[in-house]
Amino acid sequence: MFPPATIFFDRLTIPQLASVQARLTLMVSNDTGPAHLAAAVGAPVIVLMHRLTPHNFIPLGDQHRFIYGADIAKTTVDEVYRAVHELLSLNRTDRLLTPISS
């Protein structure tokens, strides 16, 4: 289902995964360790949660979104697309490409 040029990072160590995630413009994931790791290294995340309300262990900050409900399978592409569009409009890519001044 994925185009031939798709790259899968399925055999990374945790430090390698954190390094890759630090460069992400955005990550969409279910509620997993890698989603929390991405948030910890500064990547905005959209977390799809199979619960009625968010819980105490969610990444904090304006750059994260949570889509939750009793049945994660009922999450629509439109819901996720709206969250992605909203986060991409925050221009994280511009910040990634801006040199850090000393």
N, C-alpha and C positions, 0 to 999 in steps of 0.2 A: 504494500500500500504506500510505501514511502518512495520518493524519487531516488534514482540511482546515486545521486550526489550526497545523499543523507549520511551524516556521520553520527555513529552511535558511540557514546562514552559509557560503556557498560562494564569496564574492567579497571576502573580507576581506584586508587587508594583514597582514603578520606582527604588527606592533604591535597592530592591532585584534583579531586572533585571540588574542593573549596576554591582552589586556584582558578579552575574553569568557571565556576559560578560567579566569582568576583567580577568577571568580565561580561556577564549577561546583561542585556538590556531589560529582560523580563523573564520570569520563570512561571509556568503554569504547572501545577502539580496537585495531586491529592495530598492529604494530611500525612506526610511522611518525614522521616529524618532529613533527606536531601532538601526538602522544601524549607525546613527550619535552618539548615546549614546555609542555604542560599541567602536567606534573610540575614543571617548572622554576618555574612561577608559583604552585605550591602546591596544585594540584588533585590529589586522589587519582586514580590511574589503574589500570585493569585492562587489561593488554596481552596480546593474543592473539598468540602467537608461533609461526611455522612453523619450528621447530627442536627438536632433541631435548633441549637444555638451555638455560637462559638464558645470555646472553653477557656480556661485560664492560661493555657499554654500556646498562645498564638503570638506570632511576631508582632511587635509594636511599631507603629509609625504610619504616616500618611501614605507611604509608598507601597502598602500592602492592601490587598482586597481579599475578602472571604465570601465564598458562595457556599451556602449550607442549606440543608434540608433533610427531611426524613429518608429520602431516597436519592442518593447521588446520581443514579441512572436517569433521573428525571431532570437533571441539569441540562439546560438547552445550550446549543452553540451560541445563540444570540446573547444569553446571559454572560457567557465567558468572553465573547467578542466585545461586548460593551465594557467589561472590566479591563480587558487588554487595551482597548482604544483609550480609555481614560488614563491608564498608567503610562502608556506610550506618550501621551500628550504632556507628561511632566518633564520630558526632555532629558532623561538620564543619560542618553547617548552623548549629548553635548558635554555633560560633566565628565564622562569617561575620557573624552578626547581632549579635554582642557588640561594643559600641563599644570602640575602642582608647583606653586611658587614657594621658595624657601624663605 
